[in-house]
Amino acid sequence: MAKCVRASVIVGSLIALTACGGGSSSSGTTGSSGGSTSVSSARSAVSSWRSAYGAILVNGKGDALYAFSADTAKKSACANSCAAIWAPLDVSGVPKLAPGLNTSLLGDVVRADGSHQLTYGGHPLYTYQADTGPHFVNGQGLKSFGGTWYVVSATNGKLITTKRKQNSGNGPGY
């Protein structure tokens, strides 16, 4: 029942957001190959950004959102020291989705500490500590804490398993 209520609130918020003209704006450094759609700077906002990997999920600050291959749709496998490096995208208030993202792919899991972590396409979402600014994607394909980390497709919520590309050190790591 709580999930149904949460979904209704999310859908209602999206309708209200659309009615208010929740426009898009660019945030951070996108470089020549990127474009960004942002709804809010709130941590629990989810937007899309066109990266070298295609349209990926980012939070309202433009930070790439990752999924962990060791997770399940019902449980996060990243806690303690893992969560200090790969910060779970906590649901604080009503999450906001940018126009064009699929509300039916949005959900949450309850973490061991009782907090709720946002999911998209059944994947709990995280940010990566080594992504030092908007639109960095330095965690793509990294193996750590017993699994592999991948960015998530904004189109269908699936993991993008393309191998990590080298970052030149002076721009977004895509």
N, C-alpha and C positions, 0 to 999 in steps of 0.2 A: 504494500500500500504506500509506503514512504517513497519508493521509487516512482510510482504513478503520480504522486503529488509533486515530487521534485521535477519530473518531466513536464507536468502541466505548468509549473512555475517557469521553467526554462522556455517552453514554447510561448507562454504568455509574454515573457520578457522580450523574446525575439519579435513578436508581433508589435509590441510597444516600441522597440528599437527601430523597426522598419517604419512605423508610423511617424516617429520623430525624425526620420531621415538620417539614421546613424550612418553617416557618410564614411568614406574611406580617406585615409591620409597616409602619407609616407612617414616612416619613422626611422631614424638612424641612417647608417650608410648602407645603401643598397647596391652600389656599384652599377655598372652598365647592364648587367644581366638580370637585375632584381627589381621587383615591384612589390609593394606591401599594401595590405588592407588591414587597417587597425580600427577596433571599436573602442577600446578603452585601455588605459595604462594599468588597469587592475591586473594583479597576478593571475586571477582566475578567468581572464578574458582569453579567448582563443581566436586567432586570426590565421590567415594564410600568407605565405610569402613565396614568390617564384625564385627558387634557387637553382643551382646547377643540377640538383637532383629532381627538379620539377617543383610543383606546388606542394610545400610542406607546411606543417602546423608550427605556429609561433605563438608565444603569449603576447599580452598587450604591450609589452616592452620591446617586442621583436626578438626575444630569445627563442632559439630553436627548441622544439619539444621533441623528446625522445621516448622510445619504448624500449623495454628490456626483454630480451628473449627468454629469460628465466621466469618472467611473470606469467600469470594466467589471467583470464578475464575476471576472475573472482578474488585474486590475491596478488599483492605486491611482494616480490621476493627481495626487495631492496630496503634495508633498514640500517640503523646505527651508522657505522662508518661509510657504508654505501650511500645512504641518504644525505650524508654531509657533503658528498661530492656530486651526487645526482639527486638534486632536490625534488621531492614529489610535488606535483602541481596540486596543492590543496584546494578544496572547494571551500571558499570563504564567501558566504552570501550566495547570490544567484550568479552562476557563471554566464558570461556573455559570449555568444558566437558571432563572428563576422558574417555578413550576408554571403550567401553562396556555400557555406558549410552545412553539412547534413545533420540536422538536429537529432535524427533517429540514431546516429552513431555516438551520441553523447551519453555518458553514464558516469558512474563512480564506483569505487570499491572502498570498503572500510578497512583502514590500516590497523595494525596491531595496537596502536595507541588510541584507537577510537576515532581518529580524524578521517575525513573523507577525501579521497584522491580522485581527481577527474580522470575519466577514461574517454577515449575516442576510438571507435571501431573495436571496442573490447580491450584496448591496450591502456594500462595505467600510464600517465604522462609525467615526464621529468624534465628539468632543465639541467645543464651541465656546467659545473663550476668553471671549467677552463674556457668556456665561450665567454670572452671578456667584453662583449658588446653586442648590440643588436645584429642579427643576421650572421653571426659566426656559427659554423657547423663543424666544430673540431671533434665532436664525439662520435661522428658517423663511423660505424663499423668497429669501434673500439671493443676489445674483449676485456672485461673486468668483472669482479664479483660473481664469477660463475656463469656469465652469459655475455651476449653481444648487444650493443646499443645501436639503435637505428632511428633515423628520423621517420616521421609518420606522414603518409600521403594525405593532403588536405582533400583530395578528390574522393578517395574511397576508404580511408582509415587504415589502409594496409601498411605494413612495414616496407620501407624502401631499403633494399639490401645491397644497393650499388656500393662498391668498395670506396673507402675513404680516399679522397684526393688530397694531395699535399697542399698545405697552406704556405704561401710565400712569406707570411709573417707580418704583412702590412695591409691586410684587408680581410674581409670576411672569409672564414675558413671553409670554402665550398669547393 
